[in-house]
Amino acid sequence: MKILIIGAGPAGATAARLLSKNHEVTLIQDKEWDKPCGGGIKRKIFKQMNLDENLIHHYIDKVYMIYKNEKIPIDLKGKNLAIVKRKEFDKYLRDLAVKNGAKLIYGKFKGFGYEKAIIQRNGKKELIKYDLLIGADGVNSTVRKALNLPPIPKIITHFAKTTQYKVDTCEFFFDFNLSGKYYAWAFPHLNQTHIGSVDKKSFENLCKYLKISVKPKGYFIPTWQENIQIQHKNVYFVGDAAGQVMPLSFEGIYYAIKSAEILANSIINNLDYKKEWEKRYLKKFKFMKMLEKINKTKLRSFIVKAHRLNFVKNFSVSLWLNERN
Ligand SMILES: Cc1cc2nc3c(=O)[nH]c(=O)nc-3n(C[C@H](O)[C@H](O)[C@H](O)COP(=O)(O)OP(=O)(O)OC[C@H]3O[C@@H](n4cnc5c(N)ncnc54)[C@H](O)[C@@H]3O)c2cc1C
């Protein structure tokens, strides 16, 4: 079968890698870019997907929850959080796909015509035939737009890289004025720190709090909902283009890769992708959505402070770490 995948981020590149063993796969990527990101990912993905741990530049075994100037340490029960550089990580995943036989084309998906995909490259438009198409083109999915499907629900986040504030582990900020309805964060990177918060005002307050001055850029991140359509006839969606970002924690990389694995497995074994995804993740996503709602209320201060207690810390870390696979 001819499979055309639009977008070669973690979701698209992984789907291409896994499907190219059994199918003729073409992977379309618009540009080489460094996706704005904290780069934090559950370390277990490296074993699960047989990825090279040399891509990890920080191994994190403890994070801090910060609220009203109190820093609550959370022990992650080992070096279970990995930090990667997205440009390198995404390229590595694409290289694996190509090694497995996928054809990688740098070009931009523009829409559909005559039951083919319109791809623009080197200033020219060409039509590519496919039997099955995968939209892995991120939160602003052009494939969704071309099919007139509702856009992915999302929120804006503000992001910057700075050398003015140094961290050697991940910090999460929960004061409402720094993080709005969600959380703000600072992650260690090579010679710099990646920081982010939601709306611009919260980001400015975060900078004041950290005593730094940086200009952020705004990017969208999906807010998962149960009713997001992830298939339309022979077109499937995965990763951010399917809204598959964990509520509350906003982990997108891990779930983009794992959802791509579920999709590839469903295509290869002729299974229902939506059912397979729901079997694996629906319960957890719904539970986290409920916690996300609570986090938006005044109960947040109570929950954050409860993390002073070891059994609460243990519960949160187990929830984060332990799920099937
Ligand atoms: C500021 C910020 C910080 C984040 N931090 C984290 C974090 O620390 N940990 C975490 O797990 N998640 C994080 N996320 C979320 C994470 O980045 C995404 O969930 C993840 O990248 C989703 O992978 P994906 O492959 O679905 O989409 P993407 O990574 O967005 O990949 C989509 C690809 O499609 C390409 N593309 C788009 N349109 C077209 C087109 N028309 N034609 C061809 N190609 C196209 C793009 O260039 C891109 O490479 C963060 C997000 C933001 C905005």
The ligand as a MOL file (V3000), in Angstrom:
LIG
                    3D

  0  0  0     0  0            999 V3000
M  V30 BEGIN CTAB
M  V30 COUNTS 53 58 0 0 0
M  V30 BEGIN ATOM
M  V30 1 C 6.6160 25.7850 24.0260 0
M  V30 2 C 6.3570 24.3010 24.0040 0
M  V30 3 C 7.0390 23.4620 24.8710 0
M  V30 4 C 6.8030 22.0800 24.8490 0
M  V30 5 N 7.5220 21.2710 25.6970 0
M  V30 6 C 7.3020 19.9340 25.6790 0
M  V30 7 C 8.0830 19.0680 26.5140 0
M  V30 8 O 8.9870 19.4780 27.2310 0
M  V30 9 N 7.8070 17.7440 26.4700 0
M  V30 10 C 6.8310 17.2270 25.6660 0
M  V30 11 O 6.6210 16.0060 25.6890 0
M  V30 12 N 6.1120 18.0250 24.8510 0
M  V30 13 C 6.3240 19.3570 24.8110 0
M  V30 14 N 5.6260 20.1530 23.9660 0
M  V30 15 C 4.6770 19.5250 23.0300 0
M  V30 16 C 5.4420 18.8520 21.8760 0
M  V30 17 O 6.3200 19.7700 21.2980 0
M  V30 18 C 4.4630 18.3300 20.8140 0
M  V30 19 O 3.3830 17.6930 21.4400 0
M  V30 20 C 5.1640 17.3350 19.8850 0
M  V30 21 O 6.1640 18.0000 19.1450 0
M  V30 22 C 4.1540 16.6860 18.9430 0
M  V30 23 O 4.8140 15.9610 17.9280 0
M  V30 24 P 4.1460 15.8460 16.4830 0
M  V30 25 O 5.0610 15.0370 15.6540 0
M  V30 26 O 2.7320 15.4420 16.6060 0
M  V30 27 O 4.0760 17.3520 15.9430 0
M  V30 28 P 5.2690 18.3530 15.6060 0
M  V30 29 O 6.4430 18.1040 16.4420 0
M  V30 30 O 4.6590 19.7150 15.6050 0
M  V30 31 O 5.6620 17.9440 14.1180 0
M  V30 32 C 4.8640 18.2740 13.0180 0
M  V30 33 C 5.7960 18.4050 11.8120 0
M  V30 34 O 5.0160 18.6590 10.6490 0
M  V30 35 C 5.6690 19.6150 9.8550 0
M  V30 36 N 4.6260 20.2620 9.0650 0
M  V30 37 C 3.6390 21.0760 9.5050 0
M  V30 38 N 2.8560 21.4570 8.4740 0
M  V30 39 C 3.3500 20.8500 7.3670 0
M  V30 40 C 2.9710 20.8460 5.9980 0
M  V30 41 N 1.9070 21.5510 5.5620 0
M  V30 42 N 3.7000 20.1300 5.1120 0
M  V30 43 C 4.7610 19.4080 5.5550 0
M  V30 44 N 5.1820 19.3590 6.8250 0
M  V30 45 C 4.4730 20.0870 7.7260 0
M  V30 46 C 6.3590 20.5460 10.8720 0
M  V30 47 O 7.4840 21.1850 10.3210 0
M  V30 48 C 6.7580 19.5760 11.9630 0
M  V30 49 O 8.0730 19.0880 11.8190 0
M  V30 50 C 5.8500 21.5380 23.9480 0
M  V30 51 C 5.1610 22.3830 23.0710 0
M  V30 52 C 5.4110 23.7520 23.0860 0
M  V30 53 C 4.6830 24.6380 22.1100 0
M  V30 END ATOM
M  V30 BEGIN BOND
M  V30 1 1 1 2
M  V30 2 1 2 3
M  V30 3 2 2 52
M  V30 4 2 3 4
M  V30 5 1 4 5
M  V30 6 1 4 50
M  V30 7 2 5 6
M  V30 8 1 6 7
M  V30 9 1 6 13
M  V30 10 2 7 8
M  V30 11 1 7 9
M  V30 12 1 9 10
M  V30 13 2 10 11
M  V30 14 1 10 12
M  V30 15 2 12 13
M  V30 16 1 13 14
M  V30 17 1 14 15
M  V30 18 1 14 50
M  V30 19 1 15 16
M  V30 20 1 16 17
M  V30 21 1 16 18
M  V30 22 1 18 19
M  V30 23 1 18 20
M  V30 24 1 20 21
M  V30 25 1 20 22
M  V30 26 1 22 23
M  V30 27 1 23 24
M  V30 28 2 24 25
M  V30 29 1 24 26
M  V30 30 1 24 27
M  V30 31 1 27 28
M  V30 32 2 28 29
M  V30 33 1 28 30
M  V30 34 1 28 31
M  V30 35 1 31 32
M  V30 36 1 32 33
M  V30 37 1 33 34
M  V30 38 1 33 48
M  V30 39 1 34 35
M  V30 40 1 35 36
M  V30 41 1 35 46
M  V30 42 1 36 37
M  V30 43 1 36 45
M  V30 44 2 37 38
M  V30 45 1 38 39
M  V30 46 1 39 40
M  V30 47 2 39 45
M  V30 48 1 40 41
M  V30 49 2 40 42
M  V30 50 1 42 43
M  V30 51 2 43 44
M  V30 52 1 44 45
M  V30 53 1 46 47
M  V30 54 1 46 48
M  V30 55 1 48 49
M  V30 56 2 50 51
M  V30 57 1 51 52
M  V30 58 1 52 53
M  V30 END BOND
M  V30 END CTAB
M  END
